[in-house]
Amino acid sequence: MRAGTLGAVGGAGAAALWSAPAPAPFVPVLARTLGIRTRLDGGRGVAITFDDGPHPEGTPAVLAELERLGVTATFFLTGEQVERFPSVAAAIAGAGHKIGLHGYRHRLLLLRGPRAVDQDLDRAFAAVEDSTAASPVWFRPPYGVFSLASLALVRRRGWKPLLWSQWGCDWRARETPASIARRATASLSAGDVVLLHDADHYSSAGSWRRTVAALPAIVDAALALGEPLVSVTHST
């Protein structure tokens, strides 16, 4: 075998190893093998989670609807948006909801080296802690995609990686409140973690409006199971 071929094989192997955790959101057995949680530990309750915020309009609208429904949720905050809207981030914590981390920049971690990821995680934690007085331990990567290095860096900090088991695909322009609720609750069961978004920073404009409108049906579906709506910190 030629030296160039050996190098290509080695490079391909390294790339495969680097990206090994990437399919975890869609391959539950891989997530379990890597110790990445997608469901609540203990299999009780349903957790509604929101990514990409805070947002000056979307987050307050979601908070108001959650208050009306009497539901506690978990918000995975993006550091760069926390710095833009610190009072909105503080309002999430002030309303009794739980805070998780979604990185500082909303960029695919597969394309970022260990040093860049390390700095990103530090900036995200500092921004969230400064604005909310929370010290989050749950982490969900942008797009739900870990690299091997980012997963190791998250664990080195003692944080807990979390993905999801249900999602509404609410970031897409073609979705409606009905389609979001239908997808988010298809085969819903105790222990599910539902992924939604309270912001449109990285998605279709105004997508959060459809999410807010879908929330009552999603909550009703969970309650119909006889399961409480819980935060992810309910799972230890």
C-alpha positions in Angstrom: 0.0 0.0 0.0 1.4 3.4 -0.9 2.3 5.9 1.8 -0.3 8.3 0.5 -2.9 5.7 0.8 -1.9 4.8 4.3 -2.1 8.5 5.2 -5.6 8.7 3.7 -6.7 5.7 5.6 -5.3 7.1 8.8 -6.9 10.4 8.1 -10.3 8.8 7.5 -10.0 6.8 10.6 -9.2 9.9 12.7 -12.1 11.8 11.2 -14.5 8.9 11.9 -13.3 8.8 15.5 -13.6 12.6 15.9 -17.2 12.5 14.6 -18.2 9.2 16.3 -20.8 10.9 18.7 -22.4 12.9 15.9 -25.3 10.5 15.1 -26.2 10.1 18.7 -29.5 12.2 18.4 -30.8 9.7 15.9 -29.2 6.5 17.1 -30.3 5.8 20.7 -28.0 2.8 21.1 -25.0 5.0 20.2 -26.1 7.6 22.7 -26.5 5.0 25.4 -23.1 3.5 24.6 -21.5 6.9 24.9 -23.4 7.8 28.1 -25.2 10.7 26.4 -28.7 10.9 28.0 -31.7 11.4 25.7 -34.4 10.6 28.3 -35.0 11.3 31.9 -33.4 9.0 34.4 -35.9 6.8 36.1 -38.4 7.0 33.3 -41.0 9.3 35.0 -42.3 12.6 33.9 -41.9 14.5 30.6 -39.4 17.4 30.2 -40.0 20.2 27.8 -36.8 21.9 26.8 -36.0 25.0 24.8 -32.8 25.8 22.8 -31.2 28.9 21.3 -32.5 31.6 23.6 -32.8 34.0 25.1 -34.8 36.0 22.6 -36.4 39.4 23.3 -39.8 38.4 22.0 -39.8 34.6 21.9 -38.6 33.9 25.4 -41.1 36.2 27.2 -43.9 34.7 25.1 -42.9 31.2 26.0 -42.5 32.1 29.6 -46.0 33.6 29.7 -47.5 30.5 28.1 -45.7 28.2 30.5 -46.9 30.3 33.5 -50.5 30.0 32.1 -50.1 26.3 31.8 -48.4 25.9 35.1 -45.4 24.2 33.6 -41.7 24.2 34.6 -39.3 23.8 31.7 -35.6 23.8 31.0 -33.9 26.4 28.8 -30.6 25.6 27.1 -29.1 29.1 26.7 -26.6 30.3 24.1 -23.9 32.5 25.6 -23.8 35.1 22.8 -27.5 35.7 23.2 -27.3 35.8 26.9 -24.8 38.7 26.6 -27.2 40.5 24.2 -30.3 39.9 26.4 -29.1 39.4 30.0 -32.4 40.6 31.5 -34.3 38.0 29.5 -32.0 35.3 30.7 -32.5 36.4 34.2 -36.2 36.3 33.8 -36.1 32.6 32.9 -34.3 31.8 36.1 -36.5 34.2 38.1 -39.6 32.4 36.8 -38.3 29.2 38.4 -37.3 27.4 35.2 -34.0 25.5 35.0 -31.0 26.6 33.0 -28.8 24.5 30.7 -25.9 25.4 28.4 -26.0 25.4 24.6 -22.6 26.8 24.0 -21.4 30.3 23.4 -21.5 30.4 19.6 -24.1 28.4 17.8 -21.6 26.6 15.6 -21.2 23.0 14.8 -18.7 21.5 17.2 -17.4 19.0 14.7 -15.7 21.9 12.9 -14.1 23.4 15.9 -10.8 22.3 17.5 -10.4 21.4 21.2 -9.0 24.8 22.2 -11.8 26.7 20.5 -14.4 24.4 22.1 -12.7 24.8 25.5 -12.9 28.6 25.2 -16.4 28.5 24.0 -17.6 26.4 26.9 -15.9 28.8 29.4 -17.5 31.8 27.8 -20.9 30.2 27.8 -20.8 29.3 31.4 -19.5 32.7 32.5 -22.2 34.5 30.5 -25.0 32.4 31.9 -23.7 32.4 35.5 -23.3 36.2 35.4 -26.8 36.8 34.1 -28.9 34.2 35.9 -26.8 33.4 39.0 -27.3 29.7 38.0 -24.4 27.3 37.6 -25.7 24.9 35.0 -24.5 21.3 34.7 -26.6 20.2 31.7 -25.2 20.7 28.3 -26.7 20.3 24.8 -24.5 21.1 21.9 -25.6 23.2 18.9 -27.5 21.1 16.4 -27.3 18.3 19.0 -23.9 17.2 17.6 -20.9 16.4 19.7 -17.4 15.7 18.5 -15.3 13.3 20.6 -13.2 16.1 22.0 -16.2 18.3 22.9 -17.9 15.4 24.7 -14.7 14.8 26.7 -14.4 18.6 27.5 -18.0 18.7 28.8 -17.4 15.7 31.0 -14.1 17.1 32.3 -16.1 20.0 33.7 -18.4 17.6 35.5 -21.3 18.6 33.2 -24.0 16.2 31.9 -24.6 15.8 28.2 -28.3 15.7 27.2 -30.0 15.4 23.8 -33.7 14.6 23.4 -36.1 11.8 22.6 -38.9 13.8 21.0 -38.7 17.0 18.9 -41.1 19.3 17.1 -38.8 20.5 14.3 -40.3 23.9 15.2 -37.4 25.8 13.6 -38.6 25.0 10.0 -40.6 27.6 8.1 -43.1 25.1 6.8 -44.2 23.9 10.2 -47.5 24.8 11.8 -48.5 24.7 15.5 -50.5 21.5 14.8 -47.6 19.8 13.0 -45.1 20.8 15.7 -47.4 19.4 18.4 -48.1 16.2 16.4 -44.4 15.5 15.9 -43.4 16.4 19.4 -45.9 14.1 20.9 -45.9 11.1 18.5 -45.4 8.0 20.7 -44.8 10.3 23.7 -44.1 8.2 26.8 -42.9 8.7 30.4 -39.3 9.8 30.6 -39.3 11.7 27.2 -37.3 14.9 26.7 -39.0 17.1 24.2 -36.9 19.6 22.1 -38.4 22.9 21.2 -37.0 26.5 20.6 -37.9 29.8 22.1 -35.9 31.8 19.6 -35.4 32.3 15.9 -31.8 33.5 16.0 -30.7 30.5 14.0 -34.0 29.4 12.4 -36.9 30.6 10.4 -38.1 34.1 11.3 -40.9 34.1 13.9 -40.7 30.3 14.4 -41.2 30.8 18.1 -44.8 32.0 17.5 -45.7 28.6 16.2 -44.0 27.0 19.1 -45.9 29.0 21.6 -49.2 28.1 19.9 -48.2 24.4 20.0 -47.4 24.3 23.7 -51.0 23.7 25.0 -51.4 20.5 22.9 -47.9 19.3 23.9 -48.7 19.8 27.6 -52.1 18.2 27.2 -50.5 15.1 25.6 -48.1 14.7 28.5 -50.8 15.1 31.1 -53.0 12.6 29.3 -50.2 10.0 30.1 -50.6 10.8 33.8 -47.1 12.2 33.8 -46.0 15.4 35.4 -44.2 18.1 33.4 -40.7 18.3 35.0 -37.3 20.0 34.4 -34.3 17.9 33.4 -32.9 18.5 36.9 -35.7 16.3 38.1 -33.4 13.6 36.6 -30.3 13.2 38.7 
